[in-house]
Amino acid sequence: MSDYEPQPGIPLGPEQKAVADRILAGLVADRGAPSLDHYRRVYATQGLPWPGDEQIRRLYPVADTAFSR
């Protein structure tokens, strides 16, 4: 989660990043992480090119199945 960026190319400052990492970790612990299919749908909905599975796994928490714990 250390490479989390809310928007590609616009990194957060250190304090904002620490808060975002804590929030994200709490959500993943509580609800599980999205699957790659979820991320693909979001990228497609936003009209963004798919950066590839490995890039998504590097940037965001990913579950092997949808919202698994």
MDTraj code that builds the backbone (N, CA, C; nanometers):
import mdtraj as md
import numpy as np

residues = "MET SER ASP TYR GLU PRO GLN PRO GLY ILE PRO LEU GLY PRO GLU GLN LYS ALA VAL ALA ASP ARG ILE LEU ALA GLY LEU VAL ALA ASP ARG GLY ALA PRO SER LEU ASP HIS TYR ARG ARG VAL TYR ALA THR GLN GLY LEU PRO TRP PRO GLY ASP GLU GLN ILE ARG ARG LEU TYR PRO VAL ALA ASP THR ALA PHE SER ARG".split()
xyz = np.array([
    [0.0807, -0.1189, 0.0000],
    [0.0000, 0.0000, 0.0000],
    [0.0854, 0.1259, 0.0000],
    [0.2144, 0.1106, 0.0025],
    [0.2989, 0.2285, 0.0109],
    [0.2991, 0.3102, -0.1179],
    [0.2539, 0.2540, -0.2310],
    [0.2531, 0.3263, -0.3571],
    [0.1149, 0.3794, -0.3923],
    [0.0236, 0.3868, -0.2958],
    [-0.1130, 0.4309, -0.3212],
    [-0.1146, 0.5732, -0.3761],
    [-0.1855, 0.5933, -0.4861],
    [-0.2071, 0.7252, -0.5432],
    [-0.3558, 0.7384, -0.5721],
    [-0.4215, 0.8423, -0.5217],
    [-0.5639, 0.8571, -0.5480],
    [-0.5932, 0.8825, -0.6951],
    [-0.5031, 0.9490, -0.7631],
    [-0.5120, 0.9726, -0.9066],
    [-0.3724, 0.9521, -0.9627],
    [-0.3604, 0.8798, -1.0729],
    [-0.2269, 0.8577, -1.1299],
    [-0.1520, 0.9890, -1.1500],
    [-0.0309, 0.9922, -1.1041],
    [0.0539, 1.1088, -1.1225],
    [0.0371, 1.2182, -1.0190],
    [-0.0564, 1.2023, -0.9251],
    [-0.0768, 1.3043, -0.8222],
    [-0.0586, 1.2383, -0.6856],
    [0.0655, 1.2211, -0.6416],
    [0.0882, 1.1554, -0.5119],
    [0.0463, 1.2441, -0.3952],
    [0.0121, 1.1802, -0.2863],
    [-0.0232, 1.2506, -0.1639],
    [0.1019, 1.2920, -0.0890],
    [0.0879, 1.3952, -0.0062],
    [0.1959, 1.4324, 0.0830],
    [0.2110, 1.3254, 0.1911],
    [0.3232, 1.3228, 0.2637],
    [0.3488, 1.2168, 0.3616],
    [0.2393, 1.2014, 0.4683],
    [0.1903, 1.3112, 0.5213],
    [0.0875, 1.3003, 0.6253],
    [-0.0447, 1.2513, 0.5669],
    [-0.0832, 1.3033, 0.4509],
    [-0.2054, 1.2582, 0.3854],
    [-0.1948, 1.1114, 0.3462],
    [-0.0787, 1.0706, 0.2999],
    [-0.0572, 0.9323, 0.2590],
    [-0.0707, 0.8385, 0.3783],
    [-0.0163, 0.8781, 0.4927],
    [-0.0263, 0.7952, 0.6130],
    [-0.1725, 0.7768, 0.6546],
    [-0.2502, 0.8835, 0.6474],
    [-0.3923, 0.8752, 0.6812],
    [-0.4641, 0.7855, 0.5806],
    [-0.4377, 0.8055, 0.4526],
    [-0.5016, 0.7239, 0.3480],
    [-0.4658, 0.5763, 0.3643],
    [-0.3398, 0.5466, 0.3959],
    [-0.2974, 0.4078, 0.4160],
    [-0.3696, 0.3441, 0.5337],
    [-0.3884, 0.4194, 0.6434],
    [-0.4613, 0.3663, 0.7597],
    [-0.6076, 0.3403, 0.7266],
    [-0.6688, 0.4321, 0.6559],
    [-0.8088, 0.4142, 0.6173],
    [-0.8237, 0.2935, 0.5256],
    [-0.7377, 0.2843, 0.4267],
    [-0.7433, 0.1724, 0.3326],
    [-0.7200, 0.0393, 0.4028],
    [-0.6222, 0.0337, 0.4923],
    [-0.5943, -0.0895, 0.5659],
    [-0.7151, -0.1301, 0.6509],
    [-0.7803, -0.0319, 0.7125],
    [-0.8991, -0.0614, 0.7926],
    [-1.0133, -0.1143, 0.7081],
    [-1.0359, -0.0548, 0.5919],
    [-1.1416, -0.1016, 0.5029],
    [-1.1134, -0.2429, 0.4526],
    [-0.9902, -0.2697, 0.4156],
    [-0.9548, -0.4037, 0.3677],
    [-0.9698, -0.5059, 0.4797],
    [-0.9281, -0.4700, 0.6009],
    [-0.9413, -0.5619, 0.7140],
    [-1.0882, -0.5894, 0.7458],
    [-1.1718, -0.4874, 0.7326],
    [-1.3142, -0.5007, 0.7656],
    [-1.3952, -0.5680, 0.6552],
    [-1.3693, -0.5287, 0.5300],
    [-1.4544, -0.5724, 0.4190],
    [-1.3850, -0.6604, 0.3170],
    [-1.2539, -0.6687, 0.3234],
    [-1.1783, -0.7424, 0.2221],
    [-1.1403, -0.6491, 0.1082],
    [-1.0527, -0.6962, 0.0229],
    [-1.0045, -0.6160, -0.0895],
    [-1.0853, -0.6472, -0.2153],
    [-1.0958, -0.5514, -0.3068],
    [-1.1620, -0.5778, -0.4345],
    [-1.0794, -0.6745, -0.5201],
    [-1.1456, -0.7415, -0.6121],
    [-1.0763, -0.8298, -0.7059],
    [-1.0277, -0.7485, -0.8259],
    [-0.9450, -0.8106, -0.9090],
    [-0.9011, -0.7439, -1.0311],
    [-1.0206, -0.7100, -1.1201],
    [-1.1235, -0.7945, -1.1213],
    [-1.2431, -0.7660, -1.2015],
    [-1.3102, -0.6360, -1.1578],
    [-1.3138, -0.6111, -1.0268],
    [-1.3709, -0.4856, -0.9782],
    [-1.2901, -0.3663, -1.0307],
    [-1.1579, -0.3752, -1.0204],
    [-1.0745, -0.2659, -1.0694],
    [-1.0922, -0.2469, -1.2199],
    [-1.1019, -0.3568, -1.2962],
    [-1.1221, -0.3462, -1.4413],
    [-1.2506, -0.2704, -1.4732],
    [-1.3576, -0.3012, -1.3998],
    [-1.4846, -0.2321, -1.4229],
    [-1.4725, -0.0824, -1.3933],
    [-1.4026, -0.0487, -1.2872],
    [-1.3851, 0.0930, -1.2536],
    [-1.3062, 0.1638, -1.3635],
    [-1.1966, 0.1044, -1.4077],
    [-1.1174, 0.1658, -1.5144],
    [-1.2005, 0.1810, -1.6406],
    [-1.2761, 0.0775, -1.6766],
    [-1.3598, 0.0833, -1.7970],
    [-1.4681, 0.1897, -1.7836],
    [-1.5316, 0.1983, -1.6675],
    [-1.6367, 0.2967, -1.6436],
    [-1.5824, 0.4385, -1.6580],
    [-1.4581, 0.4583, -1.6158],
    [-1.3968, 0.5908, -1.6227],
    [-1.3302, 0.6188, -1.7574],
    [-1.3319, 0.5199, -1.8467],
    [-1.2709, 0.5379, -1.9778],
    [-1.1193, 0.5396, -1.9749],
    [-1.0624, 0.4784, -1.8714],
    [-0.9165, 0.4752, -1.8570],
    [-0.8600, 0.3459, -1.9137],
    [-0.7409, 0.3513, -1.9730],
    [-0.6785, 0.2278, -2.0221],
    [-0.6371, 0.1393, -1.9042],
    [-0.6492, 0.0094, -1.9205],
    [-0.6100, -0.0861, -1.8173],
    [-0.4580, -0.0901, -1.8106],
    [-0.3982, -0.0608, -1.6922],
    [-0.2527, -0.0582, -1.6808],
    [-0.1893, -0.1961, -1.6671],
    [-0.2698, -0.2976, -1.6487],
    [-0.2188, -0.4344, -1.6338],
    [-0.2357, -0.4840, -1.4911],
    [-0.2512, -0.6145, -1.4801],
    [-0.2749, -0.6771, -1.3500],
    [-0.1639, -0.6478, -1.2498],
    [-0.0400, -0.6581, -1.2944],
    [0.0723, -0.6396, -1.2013],
    [0.0807, -0.4968, -1.1495],
    [0.0508, -0.3999, -1.2347],
    [0.0530, -0.2593, -1.1903],
    [-0.0571, -0.2357, -1.0869],
    [-0.1749, -0.2908, -1.1085],
    [-0.2839, -0.2762, -1.0122],
    [-0.2451, -0.3421, -0.8803],
    [-0.1879, -0.4624, -0.8872],
    [-0.1443, -0.5310, -0.7641],
    [-0.0361, -0.4518, -0.6909],
    [0.0478, -0.3816, -0.7654],
    [0.1537, -0.3009, -0.7027],
    [0.0950, -0.1791, -0.6310],
    [-0.0086, -0.1195, -0.6897],
    [-0.0640, 0.0046, -0.6365],
    [-0.1731, -0.0144, -0.5318],
    [-0.2513, -0.1213, -0.5434],
    [-0.3711, -0.1360, -0.4610],
    [-0.3808, -0.2762, -0.4011],
    [-0.4530, -0.2907, -0.2911],
    [-0.4769, -0.4251, -0.2370],
    [-0.5728, -0.4996, -0.3301],
    [-0.5425, -0.6250, -0.3592],
    [-0.6242, -0.7050, -0.4504],
    [-0.6496, -0.8400, -0.3872],
    [-0.7771, -0.8815, -0.3884],
    [-0.8140, -1.0140, -0.3401],
    [-0.8164, -1.1100, -0.4588],
    [-0.7905, -1.2375, -0.4317],
    [-0.7971, -1.3375, -0.5379],
    [-0.9414, -1.3587, -0.5832],
    [-1.0366, -1.3415, -0.4920],
    [-1.1791, -1.3478, -0.5266],
    [-1.2445, -1.2219, -0.4725],
    [-1.3601, -1.1915, -0.5226],
    [-1.4272, -1.0676, -0.4854],
    [-1.4501, -1.0578, -0.3344],
    [-1.3951, -0.9546, -0.2766],
    [-1.4129, -0.9209, -0.1361],
    [-1.3958, -1.0412, -0.0434],
    [-1.2894, -1.1168, -0.0666],
    [-1.2596, -1.2293, 0.0229],
    [-1.1853, -1.1794, 0.1449],
    [-1.1932, -1.2556, 0.2501],
    [-1.1228, -1.2189, 0.3740],
    [-1.0125, -1.3155, 0.3997],
])
top = md.Topology()
chain = top.add_chain()
for i, resn in enumerate(residues, 1):
    res = top.add_residue(resn, chain, resSeq=i)
    for name in ("N", "CA", "C"):
        top.add_atom(name, md.element.get_by_symbol(name[0]), res)
traj = md.Trajectory(xyz[None], top)
